[in-house]
Amino acid sequence: MDGDAVKDTLLCSYWERWGALMCSVKSSRFGEVETNRGCDRIGVLGHKTNGLSDLVCNRHTVLAFDGVRYGRE
């Protein structure tokens, strides 16, 4: 996710009440980064913002890293 040689992880839990995924990225460079979004589905995009891969929430919402957390692009 951050482009170095160390594995990063995308961790998600399912919020059953709302039927949504709550996710965070564990980056070797930036630590744990929250998305603060409930998504029906989430994916990793090929381009990066501020050193971390952008995410897609649901089908069309792009989440970009602002240096602290993920938010809408």
Backbone bond lengths (Angstrom), bond angles and torsions (degrees), N, CA, C in turn:
res aa  C-N    CA-C-N  psi(-1)  N-CA   C-N-CA  omega(-1)  CA-C   N-CA-C  phi
1 M - - - 1.452 - - 1.528 110.88 -
2 D 1.351 117.00 -34.61 1.461 118.51 -177.22 1.525 113.61 -105.68
3 G 1.331 117.28 1.83 1.455 120.98 171.43 1.511 116.37 84.97
4 D 1.344 119.66 0.74 1.453 118.93 174.45 1.531 108.54 -90.76
5 A 1.308 118.31 -177.19 1.472 122.04 -175.22 1.531 113.03 -84.02
6 V 1.332 118.32 0.45 1.461 122.28 -177.56 1.528 109.45 -96.43
7 K 1.342 116.10 135.28 1.465 120.13 -179.75 1.520 111.60 -63.67
8 D 1.313 115.54 138.67 1.464 123.16 172.87 1.525 107.42 -113.65
9 T 1.320 117.18 163.59 1.460 119.72 -179.14 1.523 111.01 -131.27
10 L 1.315 114.57 148.25 1.454 123.22 171.63 1.525 105.50 -109.62
11 L 1.332 116.88 111.54 1.462 122.65 -176.86 1.516 109.45 -106.77
12 C 1.326 116.55 127.27 1.457 120.87 -179.65 1.522 109.84 -129.75
13 S 1.313 115.00 145.70 1.458 120.78 170.75 1.525 106.79 -123.70
14 Y 1.327 115.18 154.85 1.452 120.54 -176.92 1.524 109.10 -99.42
15 W 1.320 115.71 123.77 1.461 122.22 177.92 1.521 106.87 -93.44
16 E 1.329 115.87 95.10 1.461 121.93 -170.62 1.525 113.10 -60.43
17 R 1.323 116.85 -39.36 1.467 119.93 -177.61 1.524 112.32 -56.16
18 W 1.334 116.80 -40.12 1.465 121.26 -177.24 1.518 112.70 -106.04
19 G 1.326 117.26 -3.39 1.463 120.28 179.77 1.510 112.59 63.67
20 A 1.337 116.10 42.86 1.459 120.22 -174.68 1.527 111.07 -133.46
21 L 1.318 115.12 154.37 1.462 122.40 173.86 1.519 109.63 -91.20
22 M 1.313 116.65 136.25 1.465 122.63 171.76 1.529 105.47 -114.92
23 C 1.329 116.86 120.68 1.466 120.34 -170.70 1.527 112.20 -126.75
24 S 1.329 113.93 158.53 1.458 121.67 170.66 1.519 107.74 -144.53
25 V 1.312 115.46 157.74 1.459 122.71 177.12 1.520 107.42 -107.93
26 K 1.328 116.89 131.54 1.462 121.14 171.89 1.520 106.51 -103.97
27 S 1.335 114.83 106.56 1.459 123.07 -176.10 1.525 109.94 -103.93
28 S 1.312 116.39 140.86 1.467 120.13 176.79 1.532 111.40 -69.62
29 R 1.317 118.32 -23.16 1.469 121.87 -179.59 1.524 113.41 -95.74
30 F 1.334 117.75 -35.11 1.460 121.36 -172.00 1.528 114.16 -113.29
31 G 1.326 118.43 -3.23 1.461 121.54 -177.78 1.517 110.73 77.65
32 E 1.329 116.69 -153.21 1.464 120.81 -179.14 1.522 109.68 -83.98
33 V 1.327 115.29 126.35 1.461 122.34 -177.65 1.525 108.19 -120.10
34 E 1.324 117.05 120.42 1.469 122.58 -178.91 1.524 111.29 -82.40
35 T 1.332 115.06 149.08 1.466 119.50 174.02 1.525 110.85 -95.40
36 N 1.353 117.50 -24.83 1.467 122.57 179.35 1.519 112.78 52.57
37 R 1.325 117.03 34.46 1.458 122.01 179.94 1.518 108.71 -134.89
38 G 1.305 117.05 147.87 1.453 121.92 169.48 1.515 107.80 -101.76
39 C 1.311 116.94 118.48 1.460 121.53 -175.64 1.524 110.02 -120.00
40 D 1.325 116.01 144.97 1.459 120.14 172.23 1.524 110.36 -71.66
41 R 1.309 115.48 -33.06 1.462 122.21 175.78 1.519 107.36 -151.10
42 I 1.334 116.38 157.79 1.467 120.52 -179.98 1.523 108.70 -141.15
43 G 1.325 116.24 145.14 1.453 121.01 179.42 1.520 110.50 -142.09
44 V 1.311 115.33 161.88 1.467 122.33 179.46 1.522 107.75 -103.41
45 L 1.330 115.90 126.81 1.465 121.46 179.40 1.524 110.53 -90.80
46 G 1.311 116.43 163.73 1.460 122.38 -176.63 1.511 115.36 -79.28
47 H 1.329 118.99 -13.23 1.461 119.36 -179.31 1.533 110.34 -107.26
48 K 1.339 115.24 160.67 1.463 121.96 -175.33 1.526 111.19 -118.78
49 T 1.336 115.67 152.71 1.460 123.09 171.11 1.526 107.17 -128.95
50 N 1.310 117.23 126.42 1.468 123.34 -179.75 1.526 112.52 53.24
51 G 1.340 116.57 35.01 1.458 121.17 172.30 1.513 116.84 93.22
52 L 1.340 119.79 -3.60 1.472 122.20 177.24 1.525 110.28 -124.94
53 S 1.327 115.02 144.82 1.470 120.05 177.92 1.524 110.86 -58.00
54 D 1.325 116.11 139.39 1.458 120.96 173.21 1.521 109.21 -71.02
55 L 1.322 116.13 154.22 1.459 122.85 177.75 1.517 109.07 -116.62
56 V 1.316 116.25 154.58 1.456 120.61 171.64 1.524 107.13 -115.02
57 C 1.331 115.35 128.61 1.459 123.30 179.95 1.517 107.66 -106.71
58 N 1.338 116.06 131.49 1.461 121.69 -172.90 1.521 108.02 61.01
59 R 1.295 119.13 -124.59 1.471 119.61 -178.24 1.530 114.01 -112.93
60 H 1.333 118.01 -23.98 1.464 118.95 -170.39 1.528 114.98 -132.77
61 T 1.321 119.53 -9.98 1.458 121.04 -175.88 1.524 110.22 -87.48
62 V 1.333 116.34 115.16 1.459 121.29 178.79 1.525 108.34 -90.08
63 L 1.343 115.70 129.24 1.457 122.28 176.25 1.518 108.17 -107.86
64 A 1.331 116.42 125.86 1.458 122.28 -178.22 1.527 109.60 -117.46
65 F 1.320 116.47 147.64 1.458 123.33 179.40 1.531 109.28 -79.52
66 D 1.329 117.05 125.35 1.469 120.79 -179.07 1.523 112.75 -98.08
67 G 1.322 117.00 8.36 1.464 121.58 -177.17 1.514 111.96 105.68
68 V 1.350 117.36 -17.11 1.459 123.21 179.38 1.521 110.97 -128.29
69 R 1.343 117.21 -47.20 1.464 121.77 -176.07 1.530 109.10 -147.16
70 Y 1.316 114.99 171.28 1.459 120.97 174.51 1.524 109.52 -88.23
71 G 1.319 116.56 140.38 1.447 122.76 176.29 1.514 109.72 -150.29
72 R 1.311 115.59 174.72 1.468 119.71 179.86 1.506 110.27 -62.98
73 E 1.299 114.47 140.05 1.464 120.94 -179.68 1.503 111.03 -73.40
